[in-house]
Amino acid sequence: MTPAESIHETVLDAGTTRSRLARVYAEALLRAAAKESPQAVDAVGEEMLQLRVKLMEHPEVADFLASPALGKKGKLAFLEPILKGHASHLLEGLFHTLWQNNRLDLFRNVVGTYLQLLDERAGRVPVKVTVAVPLTDEQQKKLEDALKESLGHVPMVRVSVDPELLGGMIVQAGDFVVDTSVRSRLQSLRTHLLAR
């Protein structure tokens, strides 16, 4: 194994470990919320959603909490006044547990995983749709209905526009990908012609 392969494998392992750890914390938080009430599960989800928006607006906060330059006590001193009276006891508990285990750098991942778990529980599936031109409301409704029927779940469609597709669309739901773009067809035709 070359040094480059070794580094690549280590990076992949680190990412997988982070994902697994984030899932462990998110599942524990979900169980704790579910013990209280179904409303608590959704309330924590709403808190997580708001926090994700804030973290996207201020990514330096998450970087600051992940930084080893700020000691464990310094991180707690920074967090406590922010959380007091502004976060549910469940969210405070999550922060405290992450702080105790020196895992505050996982918070962003835990937020994403918790929201994903809520979607799974509700039978919602995130679907990314890339189109060449913006869809009309009627086209988007028809697409969502077709996706709901084929996936057997409620699609949460996020549409982005990429004029380079030339026409058609690319639909991605998890590992499931359908590419009906003109660009893809032209590339296939070019490959076929070159092979001949």
C-alpha positions, 0 to 999 in steps of 0.5 A: 500500500502506497502512503497516498493510499494509506492516507486516503484509507485513513480519511475514509475511516475517519469519516465513517467513524464520525458518521457512526458516532453521530448516529449513536448520539442522534439515536440516544437523543431520539430515544430520550425525547421519545421517552418524554413524548412524541411532541418532544421528538418533534420539538427537538427536531425543530430545535435541531433545524433552527440550530442547523440554519444558525450554524450554516449562517455562522460556520465559525461557531462550529469550527470554534467548538471543534478547535483544540486551541480552546480547552474543555473548560473554555468550551463549557464557559462559552456554551453555558450562557448560550444554552441557558434558557434558550435550549431544551433540557434534552439539547442541553444534555446532548451538548453536555454529553458531547462536551464530556466526551470531547466530541463537540466537533460532532455536533453538526453531524449529530444535527444532520443525523437526527433530522435524517432519523426523523425523516425515516420515522415519518417515511420521508425520503430526500430527493435531489432533482437537477433540471435544465430549466426551472419547473413550473408548479404543476410540473413539480407537483406531477414529479412529486406524485410520480416519485411518491408512487415509485418510492413508496414514501413521501419525497422531500424534493429539492430542485436545482437548475443546471443549464448544462444538462441541456434538457431532461433531468437527473433524479437522485434518492439515496443510491437510486439515480435516474439520469434522463438528461440530454447531456447524458444521452449525448455522452452515451451516443459519443461513447458508442460512436467512438467504440465503433 
